[in-house]
Amino acid sequence: MATPLTDQEKRKQISIRGIVGVENVAELKKGFNRHLHFTLVKDRNVATARDYYFALAHTVRDHLVGRWIRTQQFYYETDPKRVYYLSLEFYMGRALQNTMINLGLQNACDEAIYQLGLDMEDLEDMEEDAGLGNGGLGRLAACFLDSMATLGLAAYGYGIRYEYGIFNQRIKDGWQVEEADDWLRHGNPWEKARPEYMLPVHFYGRVEETEEGSKWVDTQVVLAMPYDTPIPGYMNNTVNTMRLWSARAPNDFNLRDFNVGDYIQAVLDRNLAENISRVLYPNDNFFEGKELRLKQEYFVVAATLQDVIRRFKTSKRNCAGPLSFDSFPDKVAIQLNDTHPAMAIPELMRIFVDIEKLDWDTAWDITKRTFAYTNHTVLPEALERWPVRLLETLLPRHLQIIYQINQIHLDHIVSLFPGDLDRMRKMSLVEEYGEKKVNMAHLCIVGSHAVNGVAEIHSRIIKTDVFRDFSEMEPKKFQNKTNGITPRRWLLLCNPGLADLIAEAIGEEYVKDLMQLQKLNELVDDDAFIRDVSKVKQDNKLKFAQYLEREYQVKINPASMFDVHVKRIHEYKRQLLNCLHVITMYNRIRAKPTAPFVPRTVIIGGKAAPGYHMAKMIIKLITSVADVINNDPIVGNKLKVIYLENYRVSLAEKVIPATDLSEQISTAGTEASGTGNMKFMLNGALTIGTLDGANVEMAEEAGPENLFIFGMTVEEVAAMDVEGYDAMQYYKSIPELKQVINQIKTGFFSPKQPELFSDITNMLFNHDRFKVFADYESYVKCQEKVSALYEDPKKWTQMVIKNIAAAGKFSSDRTITDYATQIWGVEPTDLKIPPPSEPREAIEETARSLRKI
């Protein structure tokens, strides 16, 4: 009988992290030493940890390059329909480990780095996050790129290469302080500048009517320099491209125009043009109508569309015969990630009508069949409405085109609903009341052939409420595409222990077909599997506890329940509700210090927009409450509160696998989908949440009895809006709530400044749009159920397994397959592009077999 395998031997047999061949390891070590010497010009005596990271990054990148070139050759040969994902945000995080996993190099790299006497985790921690996003919308774009490459789609991400990404958050004296995120300071080994594809982008100027049509003249030019980042699919040799544009001043900037004597000043003024790609606007779910932001939105759109049209014109097919734009929508699909790239619609019309000389009706038909729009929020303050006066100055020709689109749109409404002036007013692209503004969501709906929400409940709200008039007119245009997350980063990379355990139990195919997790349902009563799942969670918690102690000098009890609430700080996400529960638990411990209490470590983290006063006050309240609780000897080890500073992708990868309880507690009807909720579910946390966003579908998949659901439904919230929400009645009728609010009001948590939190209490009583008090009682009761279950580790873990088994729907592979087949008109393929080691003919061979399919 064979001796049982050790954990390490088991891990080596599981190939989701790649095979370790002796030649492979030797080659990686050789590449590493070569880059240290020739690229970084260092030897082992003087090299720093950062040098070692760069040497490894360049070595791994070497394995990408051949596949990257191969993929582009393959697309040229097969001339597939191309998908362009336009987004002002791509929240990519770190690239090294993800690249190693997707290329099947992780085990070999681990071994090579170990043999070189270095620590892989230390090297990985040297990499800066690419923080080119605020939160969910930007991270979704990153997950989508991973899935599009894994599904073999000819897809491109287009955005802006911000010099400064989302700010770094420091907590000083309990307040958020922002620091610039100079992420490119040490260089970026993953990008390749492409100055040969630099393109002009025009601003300002005026429109001249000529015999040949409208001409946009006397413009100011800014150049768009592309930087390409490779996007590897999982183990399929596909490497797609994310192209980010950087603003550059032309060499004659400010010199040609008024030939100033002050040459020095003219050169210094080049910064004004280059400011366009300087910094990411740090707002999540909030519209700030600044000129620089509109410049950014048009900049990415104008550069991208020139690129798209160049690629269309130089395709194998169009090079061979006469050029016709009739086939454009058959070869190009453009997805607008929210309204931020909405100017793409008038810009494509401008190119077709003014430059390519298509007639309006043909151009409009092609444009509509090319674009599709994803809506990400129903919060009114987040919807983009650009003042007409700003468009008139910055983009005069585009304003004309928008007016023309609107005229045809309104004529159509009149033909369907004669005399319905109210409907016309509500549906117009131009809002006439107050300052004249262009409603960008309306522009996107009218200019696209498909509009989608990002969870079933959100898509329903869009159809029946926010854009009801539009869906009544074109019901077929509106769809749902529930968000998803990539299981490569959000399981294999961040939780190798769980990923390997699952692979041992059901095989490795689940990585590309997450629905296979359903097979875990057969193991719900398997004591050995329950024990293994529990052990993985305990190991992750221990590791995270050590990280917290190292980084924050806080000691936490790894046996306590890790109750985690991490996301952007916003009133609708209701971190305040969580805070009220924390104070309630504290009061109960103080009232009965010897009574049994299930120990908790409450971890709250996330960034507040720098100009969002209330969100910053909420952070200060949480840190003040934490100060009191963590230093109260009566509480001891029972309750700890931690504010997780500078929450970002790389920190999410650490905290999510260690979480027991995931907080998804937005007011029903406000969170479009959420994706953090899915990451926690996949990583073995249980969810406490409202019936909002994708929580609804998570409960459908796992069974509502396997989530902790509380609070008002969308319908109940709507009913309360009609009858009026009276915060005071809850305050008066719930003694524990009254006690908590009184403590905040009277300065119990801010003794030196008793009035410190008056803005918060004033808001909670007088203008709380998100009805915190209304859900308080239900939330506290639900939390008691959580604690009760946590005391039965076996039952808790069984519920965890049921949740993991139900997480398959929430793979971004499923989401992207739905977009591809139902919106873009392309088919995913599991065809493997021939590796660089095979001759070029192999590409033509594969292209032929693809055509047969």
C-alpha positions in Angstrom: 0.0 0.0 0.0 1.4 3.4 -1.0 2.3 5.9 1.8 0.1 9.0 1.9 1.4 12.1 0.2 2.5 15.1 2.2 0.8 18.4 1.6 3.8 19.6 -0.3 3.8 16.5 -2.6 0.1 16.9 -3.1 0.6 20.6 -4.1 3.2 19.6 -6.6 0.8 17.1 -8.2 -1.9 19.8 -8.6 -1.0 21.7 -11.8 -3.2 24.7 -11.5 0.0 26.6 -10.6 2.1 25.0 -13.4 4.5 22.1 -13.6 8.0 22.4 -12.1 10.5 21.1 -14.6 14.2 21.2 -13.9 14.9 22.9 -17.3 12.1 25.4 -16.6 13.6 26.4 -13.2 17.2 26.6 -14.6 15.9 28.8 -17.5 14.1 31.2 -15.1 17.2 31.5 -12.8 19.3 32.3 -15.9 16.7 34.9 -17.0 16.6 36.4 -13.6 20.4 36.8 -13.3 20.6 38.1 -16.9 18.0 40.9 -16.1 19.7 41.7 -12.8 23.0 42.2 -14.7 21.9 43.7 -18.1 18.6 45.4 -17.3 19.1 46.6 -13.8 22.9 46.8 -14.0 23.4 45.4 -10.5 25.1 42.4 -8.9 24.0 40.5 -5.8 26.2 42.7 -3.5 24.3 45.9 -4.2 20.9 44.7 -5.4 17.9 45.7 -3.3 14.6 43.9 -2.8 13.1 46.2 -5.5 15.9 45.2 -7.9 15.0 41.6 -7.4 11.3 42.3 -8.0 12.2 44.0 -11.2 14.5 41.2 -12.3 11.7 38.6 -11.7 9.1 40.8 -13.4 11.2 41.2 -16.5 11.9 37.4 -16.5 8.2 36.6 -16.3 7.4 39.3 -18.9 9.9 37.6 -21.3 7.5 34.6 -21.3 4.6 36.9 -22.2 6.2 38.7 -25.1 6.2 35.8 -27.6 2.6 34.9 -26.8 1.6 38.6 -27.0 3.1 39.0 -30.5 1.6 35.6 -31.5 -1.9 36.7 -30.4 -1.8 39.8 -32.5 -0.6 37.8 -35.5 -3.4 35.3 -34.9 -6.0 38.1 -34.8 -4.6 39.6 -38.1 -4.9 36.2 -39.8 -8.4 35.4 -38.5 -9.7 39.0 -38.6 -12.3 38.3 -35.9 -14.9 40.9 -34.7 -13.0 43.0 -32.1 -14.4 44.1 -28.8 -13.4 47.4 -27.3 -14.0 48.0 -23.6 -13.9 51.8 -23.0 -13.5 52.8 -19.4 -12.1 55.8 -17.5 -11.0 53.3 -14.8 -9.0 50.0 -14.7 -8.3 49.0 -11.2 -5.6 46.4 -12.0 -3.7 46.0 -8.7 -0.5 44.0 -9.1 0.5 42.1 -12.2 3.4 39.7 -11.2 1.6 36.9 -9.4 -1.4 37.0 -11.8 0.9 36.7 -14.8 2.8 33.8 -13.3 -0.5 32.0 -12.6 -2.1 32.6 -16.0 1.1 31.4 -17.8 1.4 28.4 -15.5 4.8 29.6 -14.2 4.0 30.0 -10.5 5.5 26.8 -9.2 8.6 27.1 -11.3 9.1 30.7 -10.3 8.6 29.8 -6.6 11.3 27.1 -6.9 13.7 29.3 -8.9 13.4 32.2 -6.4 13.8 29.7 -3.5 17.0 28.3 -5.0 18.3 31.8 -5.5 17.9 32.3 -1.7 15.2 34.9 -1.9 11.6 35.1 -0.5 8.9 35.3 -3.2 6.4 37.1 -0.9 8.9 39.8 -0.2 9.5 40.4 -3.9 5.7 40.4 -4.6 5.2 43.0 -1.9 7.6 45.4 -3.7 5.2 45.9 -6.6 3.1 49.0 -6.6 -0.7 48.5 -7.2 -1.8 50.0 -10.5 -4.6 51.9 -8.7 -6.2 53.5 -11.8 -9.7 53.1 -10.4 -11.9 54.1 -7.5 -13.7 50.9 -6.6 -16.2 48.5 -8.1 -16.5 50.0 -11.6 -12.7 50.0 -12.2 -12.1 46.6 -10.6 -14.9 45.1 -12.7 -13.1 46.4 -15.9 -10.0 44.6 -14.7 -11.8 41.3 -14.1 -13.5 41.6 -17.5 -10.1 41.9 -19.2 -8.9 38.7 -17.6 -12.0 36.9 -18.6 -12.0 38.2 -22.2 -8.4 36.9 -22.6 -9.3 33.6 -21.0 -12.3 33.1 -23.3 -10.2 33.8 -26.4 -12.0 37.0 -27.4 -10.2 39.6 -29.5 -10.7 42.3 -26.9 -8.9 45.5 -26.0 -9.2 47.6 -22.9 -8.9 51.4 -23.6 -8.4 54.0 -20.9 -6.1 56.7 -19.4 -2.6 56.1 -18.1 -3.0 58.3 -15.0 0.3 59.5 -13.6 -1.3 59.5 -10.2 -3.9 56.8 -9.4 -6.3 56.7 -6.4 -4.7 58.5 -3.5 -3.0 56.6 -0.7 -5.0 56.9 2.5 -3.3 57.5 5.8 -5.2 57.7 9.1 -3.8 60.4 11.3 -5.4 61.1 14.7 -8.4 59.1 13.4 -8.9 61.3 10.3 -8.3 60.4 6.7 -5.4 62.2 5.1 -4.7 61.8 1.4 -1.2 61.3 -0.2 -0.5 61.3 -3.9 -0.1 57.8 -5.4 3.2 58.2 -7.4 2.9 54.6 -8.7 5.2 55.1 -11.7 8.1 56.5 -9.5 10.2 53.4 -10.0 9.0 52.6 -13.5 6.5 50.0 -14.7 8.0 46.8 -16.1 4.6 45.7 -17.5 4.0 48.5 -20.0 5.4 49.2 -23.4 5.3 52.8 -24.7 4.2 53.0 -28.4 5.2 56.4 -29.6 4.8 55.3 -33.2 1.0 55.2 -32.6 0.8 58.7 -31.1 -2.4 60.5 -32.1 -3.7 64.1 -32.1 -6.7 65.0 -30.0 -8.5 68.4 -30.6 -10.1 70.8 -28.2 -11.8 74.2 -28.3 -11.9 75.9 -31.7 -15.0 76.7 -33.7 -17.2 75.2 -36.4 -17.1 76.5 -40.0 -19.9 75.6 -42.4 -18.4 74.9 -45.8 -19.8 73.5 -49.1 -18.3 70.1 -48.1 -20.0 70.2 -44.7 -19.1 71.3 -41.2 -15.4 71.8 -40.3 -14.0 72.0 -36.8 -11.2 74.5 -37.1 -8.7 76.6 -35.0 -8.5 73.8 -32.4 -5.8 73.2 -29.7 -4.0 69.9 -30.2 -2.9 67.5 -27.5 -1.1 64.3 -28.4 -2.2 60.9 -27.0 0.7 58.5 -26.4 -0.3 54.9 -26.1 1.2 52.6 -23.4 0.3 48.9 -23.9 0.0 46.4 -21.0 -0.3 42.6 -21.8 -3.4 40.8 -20.5 -2.7 37.1 -20.4 -5.6 34.6 -20.5 -5.5 31.5 -18.2 -3.3 28.8 -19.8 -4.4 29.4 -23.4 -1.5 31.4 -24.9 -3.8 34.3 -25.5 -2.3 37.7 -24.5 -4.6 40.6 -25.2 -3.8 44.3 -24.8 -4.9 47.1 -22.5 -3.9 50.4 -24.2 -3.8 53.4 -21.9 -3.3 56.9 -23.3 -1.0 59.5 -21.9 -1.3 63.2 -22.8 1.7 64.9 -24.4 2.1 68.5 -25.7 3.0 68.8 -29.4 6.5 70.2 -29.8 5.2 73.5 -31.2 2.8 73.9 -28.3 2.4 77.6 -27.4 5.3 78.5 -29.7 3.5 78.5 -33.1 0.4 80.3 -31.9 1.7 83.6 -30.8 5.5 83.1 -31.2 6.0 84.4 -27.7 9.3 86.0 -26.8 9.1 84.0 -23.6 10.4 80.7 -24.9 11.0 79.4 -21.4 7.4 80.0 -20.3 6.1 78.4 -23.4 8.0 75.2 -22.6 6.8 75.3 -19.0 3.2 75.7 -20.2 3.5 72.3 -21.9 2.3 71.0 -18.5 -1.1 72.5 -19.1 -1.7 70.1 -22.0 -0.1 67.1 -20.2 -2.3 67.7 -17.1 -5.1 65.8 -18.9 -3.6 62.4 -17.9 -2.1 63.6 -14.6 -4.6 62.3 -12.0 -7.6 60.1 -11.5 -10.7 61.9 -10.2 -11.2 60.2 -6.7 -15.0 60.2 -6.7 -17.0 57.0 -6.5 -20.7 57.3 -7.4 -20.5 61.1 -7.6 -20.4 63.5 -10.6 -18.1 66.5 -10.4 -18.6 68.7 -13.5 -15.1 70.0 -13.9 -13.6 71.0 -17.3 -10.5 68.8 -16.7 -12.7 65.8 -16.2 -14.6 66.4 -19.5 -11.2 66.8 -21.2 -10.2 63.4 -19.8 -13.4 61.8 -21.1 -13.1 63.2 -24.6 -9.3 62.5 -24.7 -9.7 58.8 -24.2 -12.6 58.6 -26.6 -11.0 60.6 -29.4 -7.7 58.7 -29.3 -9.4 55.3 -29.0 -11.8 55.8 -31.9 -8.9 56.9 -34.2 -7.1 53.7 -33.2 -10.2 51.5 -33.8 -10.8 53.0 -37.2 -7.1 52.6 -38.2 -7.3 48.9 -37.1 -10.5 48.4 -39.1 -9.0 50.0 -42.2 -5.8 48.0 -42.1 -7.4 44.6 -41.4 -6.5 41.8 -43.8 -9.9 42.0 -45.4 -10.0 45.8 -45.9 -6.5 45.9 -47.2 -7.5 43.4 -50.0 -10.6 45.2 -51.3 -12.4 48.6 -51.5 -13.1 50.1 -48.1 -16.7 50.2 -46.9 -17.9 51.1 -43.4 -21.0 49.0 -43.9 -19.3 46.1 -42.2 -18.1 48.2 -39.3 -20.6 46.9 -36.7 -19.8 43.3 -37.9 -16.1 43.9 -37.0 -16.3 46.3 -34.1 -18.2 46.2 -30.8 -17.7 49.1 -28.3 -18.8 48.7 -24.7 -19.2 52.0 -22.7 -18.4 51.3 -19.0 -20.9 53.8 -17.6 -21.5 57.2 -19.2 -17.9 58.4 -18.7 -16.9 57.5 -22.3 -20.3 58.7 -23.7 -18.6 61.3 -26.0 -17.6 58.4 -28.1 -21.1 58.5 -29.7 -21.0 62.1 -31.1 -17.2 61.6 -31.8 -17.9 58.5 -34.0 -20.6 60.4 -35.8 -18.2 63.4 -36.4 -15.7 61.0 -37.9 -18.2 59.3 -40.2 -20.0 62.5 -41.3 -17.3 65.2 -41.3 -14.2 63.1 -42.2 -15.4 59.9 -43.9 -18.3 61.8 -45.7 -21.0 59.3 -44.9 -24.6 60.5 -45.0 -26.2 61.1 -41.5 -28.6 58.2 -41.6 -26.0 55.6 -42.6 -23.6 57.0 -40.0 -26.2 56.9 -37.3 -27.3 53.4 -38.1 -23.6 52.2 -37.9 -23.0 54.1 -34.7 -26.0 52.6 -32.9 -25.2 49.1 -34.0 -21.6 49.5 -32.7 -22.2 50.9 -29.2 -23.6 49.3 -26.1 -23.9 51.0 -22.7 -23.6 49.6 -19.1 -25.3 51.6 -16.4 -23.6 51.3 -13.0 -25.7 53.4 -10.6 -29.2 54.8 -9.9 -28.0 57.4 -7.4 -29.1 60.8 -8.9 -25.9 62.5 -7.7 -23.8 60.1 -9.8 -25.5 60.7 -13.1 -23.4 62.8 -15.5 -25.0 66.0 -16.8 -22.6 68.3 -18.6 -23.4 72.1 -18.9 -24.0 73.1 -22.5 -21.8 76.2 -22.0 -18.8 74.0 -21.2 -19.5 71.7 -24.3 -19.9 74.8 -26.4 -16.5 76.0 -25.5 -14.5 72.7 -25.4 -16.3 70.6 -28.1 -18.4 72.9 -30.2 -18.9 70.4 -33.1 -19.9 67.7 -30.7 -22.6 69.9 -29.2 -24.1 70.5 -32.6 -24.1 66.7 -33.3 -25.8 66.1 -29.9 -28.5 68.7 -30.8 -29.0 66.9 -34.1 -29.3 63.5 -32.4 -31.7 65.0 -29.9 -33.9 66.5 -32.6 -34.3 63.2 -34.5 -34.9 61.5 -31.1 -37.6 64.0 -30.1 -39.3 63.8 -33.5 -39.5 60.0 -33.0 -41.1 60.5 -29.6 -43.7 62.9 -31.1 -44.6 60.4 -33.8 -45.2 57.7 -31.1 -46.8 59.9 -28.4 -48.2 63.0 -30.1 -48.8 65.9 -27.8 -47.1 64.2 -24.8 -44.9 67.2 -23.9 -44.1 65.9 -20.4 -42.6 62.7 -21.9 -40.5 64.7 -24.4 -39.2 66.9 -21.6 -38.3 63.8 -19.5 -36.6 62.0 -22.4 -34.7 64.8 -24.0 -30.9 64.6 -24.1 -30.9 68.3 -23.2 -32.3 69.4 -19.8 -33.8 72.9 -20.1 -34.7 73.7 -16.5 -32.0 75.7 -14.7 -28.7 75.7 -16.4 -28.9 73.9 -19.7 -27.3 70.5 -19.5 -26.7 67.4 -21.6 -27.9 64.2 -19.8 -25.2 61.6 -20.8 -27.2 58.6 -19.8 -29.9 59.6 -22.2 -27.3 60.1 -24.9 -25.9 56.6 -24.2 -29.3 55.0 -24.4 -30.3 56.7 -27.6 -26.9 56.0 -29.2 -26.6 52.3 -28.3 -28.3 49.1 -29.5 -28.1 47.5 -26.0 -28.3 48.9 -22.4 -27.7 46.8 -19.4 -27.8 46.9 -15.6 -25.3 44.9 -13.5 -27.6 42.7 -11.4 -31.2 41.5 -11.9 -32.7 43.9 -9.3 -30.7 46.8 -10.7 -31.7 46.1 -14.3 -35.3 45.9 -13.1 -35.1 49.3 -11.4 -33.6 50.8 -14.5 -36.4 49.5 -16.7 -39.3 50.3 -14.4 -38.1 53.5 -12.7 -34.9 55.4 -13.8 -35.2 54.9 -17.6 -38.9 53.8 -17.7 -39.9 56.0 -20.6 -37.0 54.7 -22.7 -37.7 51.0 -21.9 -41.4 51.5 -22.8 -40.3 52.9 -26.2 -37.6 50.2 -26.8 -38.1 47.3 -24.4 -35.8 44.9 -26.3 -32.9 47.3 -25.9 -32.7 46.7 -22.1 -30.9 43.7 -20.7 -29.3 42.4 -17.5 -25.7 41.3 -17.1 -25.0 40.3 -13.5 -21.4 41.2 -12.6 -18.8 38.6 -11.9 -15.2 38.3 -10.6 -12.2 36.5 -12.0 -11.6 33.3 -10.1 -7.9 33.5 -11.1 -7.1 36.5 -8.9 -9.9 36.1 -6.4 -9.3 32.4 -5.6 -6.1 30.9 -7.1 -4.0 34.0 -6.4 -5.3 35.2 -3.1 -6.3 31.9 -1.5 -4.0 29.1 -2.7 -4.9 26.9 0.3 -8.6 26.8 -0.6 -8.0 26.6 -4.4 -5.8 23.6 -3.9 -8.2 21.9 -1.5 -11.0 22.4 -4.1 -8.8 21.0 -6.9 -8.0 17.9 -4.8 -11.8 17.4 -4.2 -13.3 18.0 -7.7 -10.3 18.4 -10.1 -8.8 21.5 -11.8 -11.4 22.2 -14.4 -13.3 24.6 -12.1 -10.8 27.3 -12.7 -12.2 27.9 -16.2 -15.7 26.6 -15.4 -16.7 27.9 -12.0 -20.1 26.2 -12.1 -18.3 23.0 -11.3 -18.1 24.2 -7.7 -21.6 22.8 -7.4 -19.9 19.4 -7.0 -18.8 20.5 -3.5 -22.4 20.1 -2.4 -21.7 16.4 -2.3 -19.1 17.1 0.4 -21.2 19.2 2.8 -21.5 16.3 5.2 -18.0 15.0 4.7 -16.2 15.4 8.1 -12.7 15.4 6.6 -13.6 18.0 4.0 -15.3 20.2 6.7 -12.2 20.0 8.8 -9.9 20.9 5.8 -12.1 23.9 4.8 -12.1 25.1 8.4 -8.3 24.6 8.7 -7.7 26.7 5.5 -9.8 29.5 7.0 -7.9 29.3 10.3 -4.5 29.5 8.6 -5.6 32.5 6.5 -6.9 34.3 9.7 -3.6 33.6 11.5 -1.6 34.9 8.6 -3.8 38.1 8.4 -3.5 38.6 12.2 0.3 38.4 11.9 0.1 41.0 9.1 -2.0 43.3 11.2 0.3 43.0 14.1 3.3 43.7 11.9 1.7 46.7 10.0 -0.5 48.3 12.7 1.0 46.9 16.0 -2.5 45.6 16.9 -2.8 42.2 18.6 -6.0 40.4 17.6 -7.5 37.1 18.7 -7.4 34.8 15.6 -10.1 32.6 17.2 -12.6 35.5 17.2 -15.0 36.0 14.3 -13.5 38.3 11.7 -16.4 40.6 10.8 -15.3 42.6 7.7 -16.8 45.7 6.0 -14.5 46.9 3.2 -15.6 49.2 0.4 -15.7 52.9 -0.5 -17.0 55.0 2.4 -20.4 56.3 1.3 -23.7 57.0 3.2 -25.6 54.5 1.0 -23.2 51.7 1.9 -24.1 52.3 5.5 -20.8 51.9 7.4 -22.8 53.9 10.0 -25.2 51.0 10.6 -22.2 48.7 11.2 -20.8 51.3 13.6 -24.1 51.5 15.6 -24.0 47.7 16.0 -20.4 47.8 17.2 -21.4 50.4 19.9 -24.4 48.2 20.8 -22.2 45.2 21.3 -19.8 47.3 23.4 -22.7 48.5 25.6 -23.9 44.9 26.1 -20.4 43.8 27.2 -20.2 46.8 29.6 -23.6 46.1 31.1 -22.9 42.4 31.7 -19.1 41.8 31.6 -19.4 38.2 32.7 -22.2 37.2 30.3 -21.1 34.9 27.4 -20.1 36.8 24.3 -18.9 35.4 20.9 -15.6 37.3 20.4 -15.4 39.5 17.3 -12.8 41.5 15.5 -14.7 44.1 13.4 -12.6 45.3 10.5 -13.8 48.3 8.6 -11.9 49.8 5.7 -12.2 52.0 2.6 -11.5 55.4 1.2 -13.7 58.5 1.3 -13.7 60.9 -1.6 -11.5 63.9 -0.5 -14.4 66.4 -0.8 -17.0 64.2 0.8 -17.4 65.7 4.3 -19.9 63.2 5.7 -17.8 60.2 4.6 -14.7 61.6 6.3 -16.8 62.2 9.5 -17.9 58.5 9.3 -14.2 57.4 9.3 -13.5 59.7 12.3 -16.5 58.2 14.2 -15.3 54.6 13.5 -11.7 55.3 14.6 -13.0 57.2 17.7 -15.2 54.3 18.7 -12.3 51.9 18.0 -10.1 53.9 20.4 -12.6 53.7 23.2 -13.4 50.0 22.8 -9.8 48.8 22.2 -8.6 50.5 25.3 -11.4 49.5 27.7 -10.1 46.7 30.1 -13.7 45.5 30.7 -13.9 44.5 27.0 -10.6 42.7 26.9 -10.4 40.2 24.1 -14.1 40.0 23.3 -14.4 42.9 20.9 -11.8 44.7 18.8 -12.4 47.3 16.1 -9.8 47.9 13.4 -9.8 50.6 10.7 -8.0 49.1 7.8 -5.9 51.9 6.3 -5.5 52.4 2.6 -7.8 49.6 1.4 -6.8 48.6 -2.2 -6.6 45.6 -4.4 -3.5 44.1 -2.9 -5.0 44.5 0.6 -8.3 43.0 -0.5 -6.3 39.9 -1.6 -5.1 39.6 2.0 -8.2 40.3 4.0 -10.9 38.6 1.9 -9.5 35.0 2.4 -9.3 35.6 6.2 -12.9 36.8 6.6 -15.7 35.0 8.4 -18.5 37.5 8.0 -19.0 39.7 5.0 -21.0 43.0 5.5 -23.2 43.9 2.5 -25.6 46.2 4.2 -26.6 49.0 1.7 -30.2 50.3 1.7 -32.2 48.1 -0.7 -32.2 49.6 -4.2 -29.0 51.6 -3.9 -26.1 49.2 -4.6 -26.3 48.3 -8.3 -24.6 45.0 -7.8 -21.5 44.9 -5.6 -18.6 42.5 -6.4 -16.9 42.4 -3.1 -19.9 40.3 -1.9 -19.0 37.7 -4.6 -15.3 37.6 -3.6 -16.2 36.9 0.0 -18.6 34.2 -0.9 -16.0 32.5 -3.1 -13.4 32.6 -0.3 -15.6 31.0 2.4 -17.1 33.9 4.2 -20.8 34.1 5.1 -22.8 37.2 4.2 -24.9 39.4 6.3 -26.8 41.7 3.9 -29.9 43.3 2.6 -31.8 42.2 -0.5 -29.9 44.6 -2.6 -27.7 44.3 -5.7 -26.2 40.8 -6.4 -27.0 39.7 -2.8 -30.5 38.8 -4.1 -29.0 36.4 -6.6 -26.5 35.1 -4.1 -29.4 34.1 -1.9 -31.2 32.5 -4.9 -28.1 30.5 -5.7 -27.2 29.4 -2.2 -30.7 29.3 -0.7 -31.8 32.3 1.4 -31.4 30.1 4.6 -27.6 30.2 3.9 -27.2 34.0 4.0 -28.1 36.3 6.9 -30.7 38.5 5.2 -32.2 41.4 7.1 -33.8 44.8 6.5 -36.4 46.4 4.3 -36.9 45.3 0.7 -36.9 47.6 -2.3 -40.7 47.7 -2.2 -40.7 48.5 1.6 -38.2 51.3 1.0 -40.4 52.8 -1.8 -43.5 52.6 0.5 -41.6 54.4 3.2 -40.5 57.1 0.8 -44.2 57.7 0.0 -45.4 57.8 3.6 -42.3 59.6 4.9 -39.4 58.3 7.0 -39.5 59.4 10.6 -36.1 58.7 12.3 -37.3 60.1 15.7 -39.9 57.3 16.1 -37.2 54.6 15.9 -35.0 56.6 18.3 -37.8 56.9 20.9 -39.0 53.3 20.6 -35.7 51.3 20.6 -33.8 51.8 23.9 -30.5 50.4 22.7 -30.5 52.7 19.6 -31.4 55.6 21.9 -28.4 54.8 24.1 -26.0 54.6 21.2 -27.1 57.8 19.6 -27.0 59.6 22.9 -23.4 58.4 23.4 -22.4 59.8 20.0 -24.3 63.0 20.6 -22.9 63.8 24.1 -19.3 63.1 23.2 -18.8 59.7 24.9 -16.4 58.9 21.9 -15.0 62.4 21.6 -14.8 63.8 25.2 -12.5 66.6 24.2 -14.9 67.7 21.5 -18.4 66.7 22.6 -20.0 68.3 19.5 -17.6 66.6 17.0 -20.2 64.3 15.5 -23.2 66.6 15.5 -23.2 66.6 11.6 -23.7 62.9 11.7 -26.4 62.8 14.3 -28.1 65.8 12.6 -28.1 63.9 9.3 -29.4 60.7 10.9 -32.4 62.5 12.4 -33.2 65.0 9.7 -32.0 64.0 6.3 -30.9 60.4 6.2 -31.8 59.3 2.6 -30.6 55.8 3.5 -32.8 55.1 6.5 -30.2 53.7 8.9 -32.5 53.7 12.0 -35.2 51.8 10.0 -33.0 48.8 9.6 -31.2 49.0 12.9 -33.4 46.5 14.9 -33.5 44.0 12.1 -29.7 44.2 11.7 -28.9 43.7 15.4 -31.2 40.7 15.6 -29.7 39.2 12.5 -26.2 39.7 14.0 -27.4 37.7 17.1 -28.2 34.8 14.7 -24.7 35.1 13.2 -23.1 34.8 16.7 -25.2 31.8 17.6 -24.2 29.9 14.5 -20.5 30.8 14.9 -20.6 28.9 18.2 -21.3 25.7 16.2 -18.2 25.5 14.0 -19.4 22.4 12.1 -22.7 24.0 11.1 -20.9 27.2 10.2 -18.4 25.5 7.9 -21.2 23.5 6.3 -22.9 26.7 5.4 -19.6 28.1 4.1 -19.3 25.0 1.8 -22.8 25.5 0.5 -21.9 29.2 -0.3 -18.7 28.3 -2.1 -20.6 25.6 -4.1 -23.1 28.3 -5.1 -20.6 30.9 -6.2 -20.2 29.6 -9.8 -22.6 32.0 -11.3 -20.5 34.9 -10.2 -17.5 34.2 -12.3 -16.7 37.1 -14.7 -16.3 34.3 -17.3 -20.0 33.7 -17.2 -20.7 37.5 -17.3 -18.4 38.0 -20.3 -19.9 34.9 -22.1 -23.3 36.6 -21.8 -22.0 40.0 -23.1 -20.2 38.3 -25.9 -23.2 36.2 -27.2 -26.1 38.6 -26.3 -24.6 42.0 -27.0 -21.3 41.9 -28.9 -22.1 39.1 -31.3 -18.9 37.1 -30.7 -18.3 33.5 -29.5 -15.9 32.5 -26.8 -13.5 29.8 -27.8 -11.3 27.4 -25.8 -9.0 27.1 -28.8 -5.3 27.5 -27.8 -3.2 29.8 -29.9 0.0 27.9 -30.9 2.9 28.8 -28.5 5.9 30.9 -29.7 7.9 27.7 -29.9 5.9 26.5 -32.9 6.5 27.9 -36.4 4.4 30.8 -37.8 2.6 28.3 -40.1 0.9 26.8 -37.0 -1.0 30.1 -36.7 -2.5 29.8 -40.2 -3.3 26.1 -39.5 -5.2 27.1 -36.3 -6.9 30.0 -38.1 -8.2 27.5 -40.7 -9.6 25.2 -38.1 -11.3 28.2 -36.4 -12.9 29.1 -39.7 -14.2 25.5 -40.0 -15.8 25.8 -36.5 
